[in-house]
Amino acid sequence: MHSLDPLTPAEIRLVASLIKKANADNTVHFKNIDLIEPPKKALRKYLVAERNGSVPLPALPRHASALYYHRGTPNLFVATVDLDGSRVARIKKLESRYYGQADMDEVVEVRDACLRHPKVVDRIKSYGLPDNMMVVCDTWPYGRDSDQLNRRIAQCYLYAKDRSHPGYNSYDNPLPFSPVIDYLTKELIDIIELPLDLDHSVTPEVKHIPRVNKEWHHDLNSLPKRADLKPLTVHQPLGASFTVDEHLVQWQKWRFRVGFNWREGMVIHDVTYDGRELFHRLSLSEMFVPYGDPRTPYSRKSVFDVGDIGAGVAANNLALGCDCLGLIKYFSFTLSDSNGNPVPKPNAICMHEIDDGIGWKHTDGATKEVSIVRSRVLVLQTIITVGNYEYIFKWHFDQAAGLHYIIQATGILSTVPIAPGVKVPWGTNVNHGVMAPYHQHVFSLRIDPTLDGDKNSFIEEDSVAMPFDEENPCGVGYITKTNVVSTSGTSQAVNSRVHKIVNPSVINRISGKPVAYAIHSPQKQMLLAHPDSWHGKRAKFALHPYWVTAYRDGELYAAGDYTYQSLPDEVAMEDDGVKKGDVAAWAERGDKVDNEDIVLWHSVSLTHNPRPEDYPVMPCETMMVSLKPSGFFEQNPALDVPQSTQRMNKSVLFEEKEAPAPGSRSGACCGSSKL
């Protein structure tokens, strides 16, 4: 197997069997079983040798990790398994301050325990819901509002749902109380009365008031469906332009490997363009969703969707003609359940080519001679469902050596009850008695660069107006000023600042400057919660748009390894192989990051103040981060893309009902009969 291949079902079964044997006196509850990627120094030699066609390849050990509880206890362990030697290499009991994420088997048990509890049943009966209504439960991480919380619990939000169709919108009927359940004992800890007014005090419960639901499912909303939408199909009669060998993808001048794990979901490894190294590893490191409603218990409503749940765990089974259009290659993977059994994740990633408009064009002003290239893009896409929300994550590889990470958010707003006639300044009423609180989605993109080699730097480039003086007599001049980030830390997105990754040892012969890739990203608000709040302390990565650290093996997750009800690790440490700290702690080391092996962490934020138009289902909200060559090449790298022609593209002229006006023309492509 290749050293980066995701775990196979046989490997997962082997890990589970070895862990169970090593814990013979206890029943094991697995939280995850995952591949441990080889140390980067050795892995880089392996990947370079592979690209060069060297045989045999350097031998690398294949290891897996297992995070598990002793069932019925709070004892959490992390183990390393040597897959080659079929042995457990290390077991470490974690400190009691660390908690495992909520796996789906456990979530179902908590939901059932909540809805079966006599006190919850009695409260539901008190609302006199119609016979066609059932109650469903959303489990949320409890978050933090104190450092005294010392057990793993779930905050349950309840909704009434019409049982006659599985697609009825439960979020339109939030109930005004919230049970709290212990994950270990499944006991009911508390029932919290939800505030229904502007104040923070407990409000008397409000009986269910029948009204018209807002429905999202096509079977249920009463709107007549548009009848004037004709089919739009994507056809590639000669097949795909990419090739796939297991997890190795080659397309145009691109070459990379596709990875997948329970936590990050899709991972891109060993990215090269035309044989030149660009990036060692690209992934979504974390995603934090804090809510801005200051009332209890909403003040602790927050979730690390990657660390608390897992982007891989939540990945959809993508479908032809729906999630992906055209000629599609699917990648399927295997994860594990709480008993250590393999769980298939079919069609978790789709790959296909799309037309992306014009790549470049010019018309000679004198001769009217035209050259035009349409941009072809290779898309890798995964979609995850986390409770009420869907997130779409896409990598676009273009023909001009640009990589674009596209984030889309859709799904249903997380709603709360509100008294009739009440409006609050931290949310939007989306139906009568239904409010959607303001919230943010903060994503951390982990970028591990290898631009023409391991030694890279991170720079800030500002465009600065020149003084109105003898060198700038008309006052129109401006220049760029560059600052190299020399020690690990943060950088701000101010004015027109451009951030670049450079290799200071490789100079572009034309520009005379180090080869570089620039990061183009929308300037967004960072975390609005106060830095001293629990949101701020647990998700420090969300306070700044850019962090740069020196590479160290095992430092993969911006908010730390264990995010569920996390207490922040203020100091970066390693205890018997267990990493401590988050990106803020790693940055505090003050490591040298100029002309070093570095990692860039880019935080992208979507501040979502809901609109009525976002309900009952939200149109996609889109953000894009682009990694584009900036002096990496000596000319446009897409100059060798073939000319676009009607002969190749076979577009069809729309036939109007009336005769064309005099002088109009059906037109040869690009205004030239030669095309």
Buried (B, 14 or more C-beta within 10 A) or exposed (E): EBBBBBBBBEBBBBBBEBBBEBBEEBEBBBBBBBBBBBEBEBBBBBBBBBEEEEEEBBEBBBBBBBBBBBBEEEEBBBBBBBBEEEEBBBBEEBEEEBBBBBBBEBBEBBBEBBBEBEEBEEBBEEBEBEEEBBBBBBBBBBBBBEEEBEBBBBBBBBBBBBEEEEEBBBBBBBBBBBBBBBBBEBEBBEBBBBBBEEEEEBBEBBEBEEEEBBBBEEEBBEEEEEEEEEEEEBEEEEEBEBEBEEBBBBBBBBBBBBBBBBBBBBBBBBBBBEEBBBBBBBBBBBBBBBBBBEBBBBBBBBBBBBBBBBBBBBBBEBEEEEBBBBBBBBBBBBBBBBEBBBBEBEBBBBBBBBBBEEBBEEEEEEEEEBBBBBBBBBBBBBBBEBBBBBBBBBBBBBBBBBBBBBBBBBBBBBBBBBBEEEEBEBBBBBBEBBBBBBBBBBBBBBBBBBBBBBBBBBBBBBEEEEEEEEEBEEEEBEEEEEEBBBEBBBBEBEEEBBBBBBBBBBEBEEEEBBBBBBBBBEBBEBBBBEEEBBBBBBBBBBBBBBBBBBBBBEBBBBBBBBBBBBBBBBEBEEEEEBBBBBBBBBBBBEBEBBBBBBBBBBBBBBBBBBEEEBBBBBEEEBBBBBBBBBBBBEEBBBEEBEBBBEEEEEEEEEEEEEEEEEEEEEEEBBEBEEB
